[in-house]
Amino acid sequence: MPSTRTKRGATRGAPMLRLRIGFVLIAMVLSFFGARLVQLQGVDPHAYAVRAAAEGAARVTLPAERGDILDRNGVPLADSIKGKMVVADPTLTADKAPDLARLLSDRLSIDYFKTLTALRGRKEGSQFEYVARRVPSTLASDTLAALQEAGFEGISLQDDPIRDYPAGDVAANLIGYMGTDEPLGGFERTFDKQLAGTDGQATWQSSSSKSVRIPLRESTLKEPQDGAPLRTTIDRDLQWFTQKVLAQTVQQYKAASGAAIVMDTRTGEILALADVPTFDANKPGEAKKDDLGSRAMNDTYEPGSVEKVLTVSSLIDAGKAFPRQKFKVPGSLARQDRVIGDWFDHGLIRLTLAGIIAKSSNIGTVLAADAFSPAQLVSYLQRFGLGQKTNIGVRGETQGILTSGDAMTSQTKDRVAFGQSLSVNVAQMAAAVNTVANGGVRVSPSLISGSATTDDGVTVGTDVATRTRVISKEAARATAKMMEKVVDPEDGVAPRAQVPGYLVAGKTGTAQRVNPVTGLYDGSTSLSFGGFAPADDARFTVYVVIHAPKIDGGGGSVAGPVFSRIMGYVLGRYGVEPTNGTPSRLPVEW
């Protein structure tokens, strides 16, 4: 009987033992999963996310939004609008790649064969391929909807900002343009480090059943850092007006090209810098190669008689000439290597220094400049900024050509004195004329508001602008009074450069052009006008040059009216009131 009880007890204890063993096993399993969860989520989540990426998830670039390029008032000249990148998961698109490629290439206007390659995967096992970049959002969304309706899977969209130029060709010669993945010209390229920002990067995993890409937060490598804006000194509306007036004149006179610049006399800020021909920055592929840059800054030309202002003001500053000084000017002047003539036929005439400027006499200028040695003249011109870059931030700027004083012969000095045998760019010449307008102080020109660093490490902008005394205030004022006579309807050669209601000081220029291939004068000319207003309290300096017109004219008749329209517009736009000053009464003859 006892033995029977023992068996029964053992039988009752067996279920309890099994239950205990079960609890222990469950606890061990739960402990394992708990430890694994802690390891995945708390100890080293990044390492496991990276491992997951290595096993098939794709690394995706998260594009940074490019910084805006702004005008002086904060109006965008270049900005970024919403766009999409079209991406494919080849594991889902390869089987139907030909049909899918045909639909995508038709809708997005992209290359069929490149699309086909992307859909099949450029690398074995690829789960992420770019199909198209910077597609307008509406077009991308409509395309995706059409694909889904047709039963295609494996195509998705991601944000991809598109560079846009709201005003088209306005300041395009300065702003530049973008290629597919990099800047190709202008400020876009020069200040790319500031504008571009830094792309981010993340790992994405594709759903096996839907064409949806799911971000893995733990494996995101970095967020994109958007680019910084670049503020210029350009006034968009003034730039538009300047381009419009310049283009009309280039077309009217059938010229090869033209340029115009507007400067704030006191600060040196460039409010407009126009080139014609130019291009639409949204469609650079439709432009001629030569139109994509800034001829105003990249090309050199001989300035002609506008340079006489620099010669004469330097003579006055040095105490070697004065406005009422009397000169007997012959009809021609024989010098060592050639005979110098004037643009108009005359016998012996009696001109004052003011008259030499008003009538734009080459011979009279040479006679006055005889008081200078070549080295003395060159020293002044260098202080005016000739022969050296302005460093305003425009790629490919030329420094021009100015022979050194030691190497310059007296014959070359004669020609340089009236604006030949040297070359300049537009900003150099405008800044030189502006020096006279600014009371003899040269303020370095600026295109960037504040400061920015170019891709070659040069810091530019209004924050680093310099001011240099070139001539005395008295010499500048005397020169300005002589320049007033240039637009005088009785004594001057450019009455069409007048601005109604304002005193204007200016100077015409007509220069022979050098053929870049032969290095010889080719018979064409560059016609220019540079000046400032109000003449007795200058606020703005405007300089205009028209290259190789096919219809006859001079600096006063061709470039003068352009100056008048632009100057009148900027004075009105900025609310500059007439000074009601007394016009110059300097005699031009004696």
VEXDREN-2710 file (C-alpha; in Angstrom, 1 decimal):
% VEXDREN-2710
k/r/px/py/pz
1/MET/0.0/0.0/0.0
2/PRO/2.8/2.5/0.8
3/SER/4.3/2.0/-2.6
4/THR/1.1/2.9/-4.3
5/ARG/0.9/6.3/-2.5
6/THR/4.4/7.1/-3.6
7/LYS/3.6/6.6/-7.3
8/ARG/0.5/8.7/-6.9
9/GLY/2.6/11.6/-5.4
10/ALA/5.1/11.4/-8.1
11/THR/2.4/11.6/-10.6
12/ARG/1.0/14.7/-9.0
13/GLY/4.4/16.4/-9.0
14/ALA/5.3/15.8/-12.6
15/PRO/3.0/18.6/-14.0
16/MET/4.3/21.1/-11.5
17/LEU/7.9/20.3/-12.7
18/ARG/7.0/20.7/-16.3
19/LEU/5.3/24.0/-15.6
20/ARG/8.4/25.3/-13.7
21/ILE/10.6/24.2/-16.6
22/GLY/8.3/26.0/-19.0
23/PHE/8.4/29.2/-17.1
24/VAL/12.2/29.0/-17.0
25/LEU/12.4/28.5/-20.7
26/ILE/10.0/31.4/-21.4
27/ALA/12.0/33.6/-19.2
28/MET/15.2/32.7/-21.0
29/VAL/13.6/33.4/-24.4
30/LEU/12.2/36.7/-23.2
31/SER/15.5/37.6/-21.6
32/PHE/17.3/36.9/-25.0
33/PHE/14.9/39.1/-26.9
34/GLY/15.1/41.8/-24.3
35/ALA/18.8/41.8/-24.4
36/ARG/18.7/41.9/-28.2
37/LEU/16.3/44.8/-28.1
38/VAL/18.5/46.7/-25.8
39/GLN/21.5/46.0/-28.0
40/LEU/19.7/47.2/-31.1
41/GLN/18.0/50.3/-29.7
42/GLY/20.3/51.3/-26.9
43/VAL/23.9/50.0/-27.3
44/ASP/24.8/50.5/-30.9
45/PRO/21.8/51.3/-33.2
46/HIS/24.0/53.0/-35.8
47/ALA/26.2/50.0/-36.3
48/TYR/23.2/47.8/-37.0
49/ALA/21.7/50.4/-39.3
50/VAL/24.9/50.6/-41.2
51/ARG/25.0/46.8/-41.4
52/ALA/21.4/46.9/-42.8
53/ALA/22.6/49.4/-45.3
54/ALA/25.4/47.2/-46.4
55/GLU/23.0/44.3/-46.9
56/GLY/20.9/46.1/-49.6
57/ALA/19.6/49.5/-48.4
58/ALA/20.7/52.4/-50.5
59/ARG/22.5/55.6/-49.5
60/VAL/20.7/58.6/-50.8
61/THR/21.9/62.2/-51.2
62/LEU/19.6/64.8/-49.6
63/PRO/20.2/67.9/-51.7
64/ALA/20.9/71.2/-49.9
65/GLU/18.9/74.1/-51.1
66/ARG/21.1/76.7/-52.8
67/GLY/21.3/80.2/-51.3
68/ASP/19.5/82.9/-53.1
69/ILE/21.3/85.7/-55.0
70/LEU/19.6/88.9/-54.2
71/ASP/19.6/92.5/-55.4
72/ARG/20.3/95.4/-53.1
73/ASN/16.7/95.4/-51.9
74/GLY/16.4/91.7/-51.2
75/VAL/14.7/90.9/-54.5
76/PRO/15.8/87.5/-55.8
77/LEU/17.9/87.4/-58.9
78/ALA/18.4/83.7/-58.5
79/ASP/16.5/81.4/-56.1
80/SER/15.4/77.8/-55.7
81/ILE/11.9/76.5/-56.4
82/LYS/10.4/73.1/-55.5
83/GLY/11.5/70.3/-57.7
84/LYS/11.7/66.5/-57.5
85/MET/14.2/63.8/-58.4
86/VAL/12.7/60.7/-60.0
87/VAL/14.4/57.6/-58.6
88/ALA/14.0/53.9/-59.4
89/ASP/14.4/50.7/-57.4
90/PRO/15.8/48.3/-60.1
91/THR/14.6/45.3/-58.1
92/LEU/11.1/46.4/-58.9
93/THR/11.6/48.1/-62.3
94/ALA/14.0/45.8/-64.2
95/ASP/11.4/43.3/-65.5
96/LYS/9.4/46.1/-67.2
97/ALA/12.3/48.4/-67.9
98/PRO/11.7/48.9/-71.7
99/ASP/8.1/49.9/-71.4
100/LEU/8.7/52.0/-68.3
101/ALA/11.7/53.7/-69.9
102/ARG/9.6/54.6/-72.9
103/LEU/7.0/56.2/-70.8
104/LEU/9.4/58.1/-68.6
105/SER/11.5/59.4/-71.5
106/ASP/8.4/60.7/-73.3
107/ARG/7.0/62.4/-70.3
108/LEU/10.2/63.9/-68.9
109/SER/12.0/64.5/-72.2
110/ILE/15.0/62.4/-71.0
111/ASP/17.2/60.0/-72.9
112/TYR/15.6/56.6/-73.4
113/PHE/18.8/54.5/-73.2
114/LYS/20.1/56.2/-70.1
115/THR/16.7/55.7/-68.5
116/LEU/16.7/52.1/-69.4
117/THR/20.1/51.6/-67.8
118/ALA/19.0/53.2/-64.6
119/LEU/15.8/51.1/-64.4
120/ARG/17.8/47.9/-64.8
121/GLY/20.4/49.0/-62.3
122/ARG/23.9/50.3/-63.0
123/LYS/25.3/47.9/-60.4
124/GLU/24.1/44.4/-59.5
125/GLY/21.7/44.4/-56.6
126/SER/21.2/48.2/-56.7
127/GLN/18.0/49.4/-55.1
128/PHE/18.4/53.1/-55.8
129/GLU/19.1/54.8/-59.2
130/TYR/18.6/58.4/-60.3
131/VAL/16.3/58.6/-63.3
132/ALA/15.9/62.3/-63.6
133/ARG/17.0/65.3/-61.5
134/ARG/15.4/68.7/-60.8
135/VAL/12.1/67.9/-62.4
136/PRO/9.3/70.5/-61.8
137/SER/7.1/69.2/-59.0
138/THR/3.8/69.2/-61.0
139/LEU/5.4/67.3/-63.9
140/ALA/7.0/64.8/-61.6
141/SER/3.8/64.2/-59.6
142/ASP/1.7/63.8/-62.8
143/THR/4.2/61.4/-64.2
144/LEU/4.2/59.2/-61.1
145/ALA/0.4/59.2/-61.1
146/ALA/0.4/58.0/-64.7
147/LEU/2.9/55.2/-63.8
148/GLN/0.9/54.0/-60.9
149/GLU/-2.3/54.0/-63.0
150/ALA/-0.5/51.9/-65.6
151/GLY/0.5/49.4/-62.9
152/PHE/4.2/50.2/-62.7
153/GLU/6.0/49.9/-59.4
154/GLY/9.5/50.9/-58.2
155/ILE/9.4/54.6/-59.1
156/SER/9.4/57.3/-56.3
157/LEU/10.0/61.0/-55.9
158/GLN/12.3/62.9/-53.6
159/ASP/12.8/66.6/-53.0
160/ASP/15.3/68.2/-55.4
161/PRO/15.3/72.0/-55.6
162/ILE/15.5/73.6/-59.0
163/ARG/17.6/76.8/-59.7
164/ASP/15.4/79.6/-61.1
165/TYR/16.1/83.0/-62.4
166/PRO/12.9/85.0/-61.9
167/ALA/13.9/87.9/-64.1
168/GLY/15.4/85.8/-66.9
169/ASP/18.1/87.8/-68.6
170/VAL/18.3/90.6/-66.0
171/ALA/21.9/90.7/-64.7
172/ALA/22.5/87.2/-66.2
173/ASN/25.9/88.4/-67.4
174/LEU/26.8/88.7/-63.7
175/ILE/24.7/86.1/-62.0
176/GLY/25.7/83.2/-64.2
177/TYR/23.9/79.9/-64.6
178/MET/23.9/76.3/-63.4
179/GLY/24.5/73.0/-65.1
180/THR/22.9/69.8/-64.0
181/ASP/25.0/69.3/-60.9
182/GLU/27.4/72.3/-60.8
183/PRO/27.6/76.0/-61.4
184/LEU/29.0/77.0/-64.8
185/GLY/29.4/80.7/-64.7
186/GLY/29.1/84.1/-63.0
187/PHE/28.4/84.5/-59.3
188/GLU/27.0/81.0/-59.2
189/ARG/30.5/79.7/-59.8
190/THR/32.6/82.4/-58.2
191/PHE/30.7/82.2/-54.9
192/ASP/29.7/78.5/-55.1
193/LYS/31.1/77.6/-51.6
194/GLN/28.8/80.2/-50.0
195/LEU/25.8/79.4/-52.1
196/ALA/26.0/75.6/-52.4
197/GLY/25.6/74.6/-48.8
198/THR/26.3/70.9/-48.0
199/ASP/24.2/68.0/-49.2
200/GLY/23.0/65.6/-46.6
201/GLN/22.9/61.8/-46.8
202/ALA/20.5/59.1/-45.6
203/THR/19.9/55.4/-46.0
204/TRP/16.6/54.3/-47.5
205/GLN/14.9/51.0/-47.7
206/SER/12.4/50.0/-50.3
207/SER/9.1/48.2/-49.6
208/SER/9.0/44.9/-51.4
209/SER/5.3/45.3/-52.3
210/LYS/5.0/49.0/-53.1
211/SER/7.2/51.6/-54.8
212/VAL/7.6/53.5/-51.5
213/ARG/11.0/54.2/-49.9
214/ILE/11.0/54.2/-46.1
215/PRO/13.7/56.2/-44.2
216/LEU/15.7/54.4/-41.6
217/ARG/16.2/57.1/-38.9
218/GLU/19.1/55.3/-37.2
219/SER/21.2/55.2/-40.4
220/THR/20.8/58.8/-41.5
221/LEU/24.3/60.1/-41.8
222/LYS/23.7/63.9/-41.8
223/GLU/21.1/66.5/-42.5
224/PRO/21.6/68.9/-45.5
225/GLN/22.9/72.3/-44.7
226/ASP/21.3/74.9/-47.0
227/GLY/23.5/77.5/-48.7
228/ALA/23.8/81.1/-47.6
229/PRO/22.4/84.0/-49.6
230/LEU/24.5/86.4/-51.6
231/ARG/23.4/90.0/-51.6
232/THR/24.6/92.2/-54.5
233/THR/24.6/96.0/-54.9
234/ILE/22.5/95.6/-58.1
235/ASP/19.1/97.3/-58.3
236/ARG/17.0/94.9/-60.3
237/ASP/14.6/97.4/-61.8
238/LEU/17.5/99.8/-62.7
239/GLN/19.4/96.9/-64.2
240/TRP/16.4/96.0/-66.3
241/PHE/16.0/99.5/-67.5
242/THR/19.7/99.9/-68.3
243/GLN/19.7/96.7/-70.3
244/LYS/16.6/97.8/-72.2
245/VAL/18.0/101.2/-73.2
246/LEU/21.3/99.7/-74.1
247/ALA/19.8/96.9/-76.2
248/GLN/17.7/99.4/-78.1
249/THR/20.8/101.5/-79.0
250/VAL/22.9/98.5/-80.0
251/GLN/20.1/97.4/-82.3
252/GLN/19.5/100.9/-83.7
253/TYR/23.1/101.4/-84.6
254/LYS/23.7/97.8/-85.6
255/ALA/26.6/97.5/-83.2
256/ALA/28.5/94.4/-82.2
257/SER/27.9/94.9/-78.5
258/GLY/27.5/97.4/-75.8
259/ALA/28.0/97.9/-72.0
260/ALA/26.7/100.4/-69.4
261/ILE/27.4/100.8/-65.7
262/VAL/25.7/102.9/-63.0
263/MET/27.7/103.7/-59.8
264/ASP/26.7/105.4/-56.6
265/THR/29.3/108.2/-56.6
266/ARG/29.8/108.3/-52.9
267/THR/30.0/104.6/-52.1
268/GLY/31.3/103.0/-55.3
269/GLU/28.4/100.6/-55.3
270/ILE/27.5/99.4/-58.8
271/LEU/23.7/99.6/-59.2
272/ALA/23.7/98.3/-62.7
273/LEU/26.2/96.6/-65.0
274/ALA/24.7/95.7/-68.3
275/ASP/26.0/93.7/-71.3
276/VAL/24.3/93.4/-74.7
277/PRO/24.0/90.8/-76.1
278/THR/23.2/88.8/-73.0
279/PHE/21.2/85.6/-72.3
280/ASP/18.3/84.1/-70.3
281/ALA/19.9/82.4/-67.3
282/ASN/17.1/79.8/-67.4
283/LYS/18.1/78.8/-70.9
284/PRO/21.9/79.1/-71.2
285/GLY/22.0/76.3/-73.7
286/GLU/20.2/78.5/-76.2
287/ALA/22.8/81.3/-76.0
288/LYS/26.0/81.8/-78.0
289/LYS/29.1/81.0/-76.0
290/ASP/30.5/84.6/-76.3
291/ASP/27.3/85.9/-74.7
292/LEU/27.5/83.9/-71.5
293/GLY/30.0/86.0/-69.7
294/SER/30.5/89.7/-69.1
295/ARG/32.1/91.5/-72.0
296/ALA/32.1/94.7/-69.8
297/MET/34.6/93.1/-67.5
298/ASN/36.3/90.4/-69.7
299/ASP/37.0/92.4/-72.9
300/THR/39.4/95.3/-73.2
301/TYR/39.1/98.2/-75.5
302/GLU/40.7/101.6/-75.9
303/PRO/38.7/104.2/-74.0
304/GLY/39.2/107.2/-76.4
305/SER/38.6/110.7/-75.4
306/VAL/36.9/110.0/-72.0
307/GLU/40.4/109.4/-70.9
308/LYS/41.2/113.1/-71.5
309/VAL/39.4/113.8/-68.3
310/LEU/42.0/111.9/-66.4
311/THR/44.9/113.5/-68.2
312/VAL/43.6/117.1/-67.7
313/SER/42.6/116.6/-64.1
314/SER/46.0/115.2/-63.3
315/LEU/47.7/118.2/-65.0
316/ILE/45.6/120.6/-62.9
317/ASP/46.3/118.6/-59.7
318/ALA/50.1/118.8/-60.4
319/GLY/49.9/122.6/-60.9
320/LYS/50.8/122.2/-64.6
321/ALA/47.6/123.5/-66.1
322/PHE/44.4/125.4/-65.3
323/PRO/40.9/125.7/-67.0
324/ARG/41.4/129.1/-68.5
325/GLN/44.9/128.3/-69.8
326/LYS/45.3/129.4/-73.5
327/PHE/46.5/127.1/-76.3
328/LYS/47.0/127.7/-80.0
329/VAL/45.8/124.5/-81.6
330/PRO/46.9/123.8/-85.2
331/GLY/45.0/121.7/-87.7
332/SER/47.6/118.9/-87.4
333/LEU/50.5/118.2/-85.2
334/ALA/53.6/116.3/-86.5
335/ARG/55.2/114.1/-83.8
336/GLN/58.1/111.7/-84.1
337/ASP/56.3/108.7/-85.5
338/ARG/53.0/110.1/-86.9
339/VAL/50.8/113.1/-87.5
340/ILE/48.1/113.7/-84.9
341/GLY/44.8/115.1/-86.0
342/ASP/41.4/116.0/-84.5
343/TRP/38.1/114.5/-85.2
344/PHE/37.0/117.7/-86.9
345/ASP/38.8/119.7/-89.6
346/HIS/40.1/123.1/-88.6
347/GLY/42.9/125.5/-89.1
348/LEU/44.7/127.2/-86.2
349/ILE/42.2/127.7/-83.4
350/ARG/42.6/129.3/-80.0
351/LEU/41.2/127.1/-77.2
352/THR/41.3/127.3/-73.5
353/LEU/41.9/124.1/-71.6
354/ALA/38.2/124.0/-71.0
355/GLY/37.7/124.4/-74.7
356/ILE/40.0/121.5/-75.4
357/ILE/37.7/119.3/-73.3
358/ALA/34.5/120.8/-74.6
359/LYS/35.6/120.3/-78.2
360/SER/37.5/117.1/-77.5
361/SER/40.7/118.1/-79.2
362/ASN/43.4/115.5/-79.4
363/ILE/45.9/118.0/-80.5
364/GLY/45.1/120.4/-77.7
365/THR/45.3/117.5/-75.1
366/VAL/48.7/116.5/-76.4
367/LEU/50.0/120.1/-76.2
368/ALA/48.8/120.3/-72.6
369/ALA/50.2/116.9/-71.7
370/ASP/53.7/118.0/-72.9
371/ALA/54.0/119.3/-69.3
372/PHE/54.1/115.7/-68.1
373/SER/56.8/113.1/-68.6
374/PRO/55.6/109.6/-69.4
375/ALA/56.3/108.4/-65.9
376/GLN/54.3/111.3/-64.4
377/LEU/51.3/110.6/-66.6
378/VAL/51.4/106.8/-65.9
379/SER/51.7/107.4/-62.2
380/TYR/48.4/109.4/-62.1
381/LEU/46.6/106.9/-64.4
382/GLN/47.6/104.0/-62.1
383/ARG/46.2/105.9/-59.1
384/PHE/43.0/106.3/-61.0
385/GLY/42.9/102.5/-61.2
386/LEU/44.0/101.9/-64.8
387/GLY/46.2/98.9/-65.6
388/GLN/44.9/96.9/-62.6
389/LYS/41.9/94.7/-61.8
390/THR/39.0/96.2/-59.9
391/ASN/38.4/92.8/-58.1
392/ILE/34.7/93.2/-57.9
393/GLY/34.0/89.5/-58.1
394/VAL/33.5/89.0/-61.8
395/ARG/35.3/85.9/-63.3
396/GLY/37.8/86.5/-66.0
397/GLU/38.2/90.2/-65.3
398/THR/40.9/91.7/-67.5
399/GLN/43.4/94.2/-65.9
400/GLY/43.7/96.1/-69.2
401/ILE/46.9/97.4/-70.7
402/LEU/48.9/100.4/-69.4
403/THR/52.6/100.6/-70.4
404/SER/54.8/101.3/-67.4
405/GLY/56.3/104.8/-67.1
406/ASP/59.8/103.6/-67.6
407/ALA/59.0/101.8/-70.8
408/MET/56.6/104.4/-72.3
409/THR/58.0/106.5/-75.1
410/SER/57.0/110.1/-75.7
411/GLN/55.1/109.0/-78.8
412/THR/53.1/106.5/-76.8
413/LYS/52.5/109.1/-74.1
414/ASP/51.0/111.4/-76.7
415/ARG/48.4/108.8/-77.7
416/VAL/47.7/107.6/-74.1
417/ALA/47.0/111.3/-73.2
418/PHE/43.9/111.2/-75.4
419/GLY/42.8/107.6/-74.8
420/GLN/44.6/105.4/-77.4
421/SER/47.5/102.9/-77.0
422/LEU/46.0/101.7/-73.6
423/SER/43.1/99.5/-72.8
424/VAL/40.5/99.3/-70.1
425/ASN/37.4/97.5/-68.9
426/VAL/34.1/99.2/-68.2
427/ALA/34.3/99.2/-64.4
428/GLN/37.9/100.6/-64.5
429/MET/36.8/103.5/-66.6
430/ALA/33.6/104.2/-64.6
431/ALA/35.6/104.2/-61.3
432/ALA/38.1/106.6/-62.8
433/VAL/35.4/109.1/-63.9
434/ASN/33.7/108.6/-60.6
435/THR/36.9/109.7/-58.9
436/VAL/36.4/113.2/-60.4
437/ALA/32.7/113.1/-59.4
438/ASN/33.7/112.2/-55.9
439/GLY/35.9/115.2/-55.2
440/GLY/39.1/113.5/-56.3
441/VAL/38.8/110.5/-54.0
442/ARG/38.7/107.1/-55.7
443/VAL/36.4/104.7/-54.0
444/SER/36.9/101.1/-55.2
445/PRO/33.8/99.8/-57.0
446/SER/31.7/97.0/-55.4
447/LEU/29.2/94.5/-56.7
448/ILE/28.7/92.6/-53.4
449/SER/26.9/94.1/-50.5
450/GLY/28.8/93.4/-47.3
451/SER/31.5/90.9/-48.1
452/ALA/32.0/87.5/-49.7
453/THR/35.0/85.3/-50.7
454/THR/35.5/84.2/-54.2
455/ASP/36.5/80.7/-55.2
456/ASP/40.2/81.8/-55.4
457/GLY/40.2/83.2/-51.9
458/VAL/39.7/87.0/-52.5
459/THR/37.4/88.8/-50.2
460/VAL/35.3/91.4/-52.1
461/GLY/32.4/93.7/-51.3
462/THR/31.4/97.0/-49.8
463/ASP/32.9/96.0/-46.4
464/VAL/36.4/96.0/-47.9
465/ALA/36.1/98.9/-50.3
466/THR/38.9/101.4/-50.2
467/ARG/39.1/105.2/-50.6
468/THR/42.2/106.8/-52.1
469/ARG/42.9/110.5/-52.7
470/VAL/44.0/110.8/-56.4
471/ILE/43.6/114.5/-57.1
472/SER/42.8/117.4/-54.9
473/LYS/39.2/118.5/-54.3
474/GLU/40.0/121.8/-56.2
475/ALA/41.3/119.9/-59.2
476/ALA/38.3/117.7/-59.3
477/ARG/35.9/120.6/-59.1
478/ALA/37.8/122.5/-61.8
479/THR/37.6/119.4/-64.1
480/ALA/33.9/119.0/-63.4
481/LYS/33.2/122.6/-64.5
482/MET/35.1/121.9/-67.7
483/MET/33.1/118.7/-68.2
484/GLU/29.9/120.7/-67.9
485/LYS/30.8/122.5/-71.2
486/VAL/30.8/119.2/-73.0
487/VAL/27.0/119.0/-72.9
488/ASP/26.5/122.8/-73.5
489/PRO/24.4/123.2/-76.7
490/GLU/26.6/126.0/-78.0
491/ASP/30.1/125.1/-76.9
492/GLY/30.0/121.3/-76.5
493/VAL/29.9/118.2/-78.6
494/ALA/27.3/116.2/-76.6
495/PRO/24.1/118.3/-76.0
496/ARG/22.0/115.1/-76.3
497/ALA/23.6/113.9/-73.1
498/GLN/21.9/116.6/-71.0
499/VAL/19.3/115.5/-68.4
500/PRO/16.5/118.1/-68.2
501/GLY/16.5/120.0/-65.0
502/TYR/20.0/118.9/-63.8
503/LEU/23.5/120.0/-64.2
504/VAL/25.5/117.3/-66.0
505/ALA/29.2/116.9/-66.3
506/GLY/30.5/114.4/-68.9
507/LYS/32.9/113.5/-71.6
508/THR/32.6/111.8/-75.0
509/GLY/34.9/109.1/-76.4
510/THR/35.5/107.8/-79.9
511/ALA/38.3/105.2/-80.2
512/GLN/39.7/103.0/-82.9
513/ARG/39.3/99.3/-82.3
514/VAL/42.0/96.7/-82.5
515/ASN/41.3/93.5/-84.3
516/PRO/42.0/90.7/-81.7
517/VAL/43.4/88.4/-84.5
518/THR/45.7/90.8/-86.4
519/GLY/46.5/93.2/-83.5
520/LEU/45.9/96.1/-85.9
521/TYR/43.2/98.8/-86.0
522/ASP/40.4/97.5/-88.2
523/GLY/38.5/100.7/-89.0
524/SER/35.7/100.1/-86.5
525/THR/35.2/102.3/-83.4
526/SER/34.1/102.2/-79.8
527/LEU/31.8/105.2/-78.9
528/SER/31.4/106.1/-75.3
529/PHE/30.1/108.7/-72.8
530/GLY/30.9/108.9/-69.2
531/GLY/29.6/111.5/-66.7
532/PHE/27.9/112.3/-63.4
533/ALA/25.0/114.3/-62.0
534/PRO/24.2/116.6/-60.4
535/ALA/27.5/118.1/-61.6
536/ASP/27.9/120.2/-58.5
537/ASP/26.9/117.6/-56.0
538/ALA/27.3/114.2/-57.7
539/ARG/25.1/111.3/-56.7
540/PHE/25.5/108.9/-59.6
541/THR/28.1/108.2/-62.3
542/VAL/27.0/106.5/-65.6
543/TYR/29.4/105.2/-68.2
544/VAL/28.2/103.8/-71.6
545/VAL/30.2/102.3/-74.5
546/ILE/28.9/101.0/-77.8
547/HIS/31.3/98.8/-79.8
548/ALA/31.6/98.7/-83.6
549/PRO/28.4/100.4/-84.7
550/LYS/27.7/100.1/-88.4
551/ILE/25.8/103.4/-88.6
552/ASP/28.0/106.5/-88.3
553/GLY/27.9/108.6/-85.2
554/GLY/30.1/109.8/-82.3
555/GLY/30.2/109.3/-78.6
556/GLY/28.0/112.3/-78.1
557/SER/25.3/111.3/-80.6
558/VAL/25.2/107.6/-80.0
559/ALA/26.3/107.0/-76.3
560/GLY/25.2/110.4/-75.1
561/PRO/21.4/109.8/-75.3
562/VAL/21.8/106.4/-73.6
563/PHE/23.6/108.2/-70.7
564/SER/20.8/110.8/-70.6
565/ARG/18.0/108.2/-70.3
566/ILE/19.8/106.1/-67.7
567/MET/20.9/109.0/-65.6
568/GLY/17.4/110.6/-65.8
569/TYR/15.9/107.3/-64.6
570/VAL/18.2/106.7/-61.7
571/LEU/18.0/110.3/-60.5
572/GLY/14.2/110.1/-60.5
573/ARG/14.1/106.6/-59.0
574/TYR/16.2/107.7/-56.0
575/GLY/14.5/111.0/-55.5
576/VAL/17.5/113.2/-56.3
577/GLU/16.3/116.8/-56.6
578/PRO/18.0/119.3/-59.0
579/THR/20.6/121.5/-57.3
580/ASN/19.6/124.6/-59.2
581/GLY/23.3/125.3/-59.5
582/THR/24.8/127.8/-61.9
583/PRO/26.1/126.3/-65.2
584/SER/29.7/126.6/-66.0
585/ARG/30.8/130.0/-67.5
586/LEU/34.3/128.9/-68.4
587/PRO/35.4/130.3/-71.8
588/VAL/36.2/127.8/-74.5
589/GLU/38.1/130.1/-76.8
590/TRP/40.2/133.2/-76.4
END
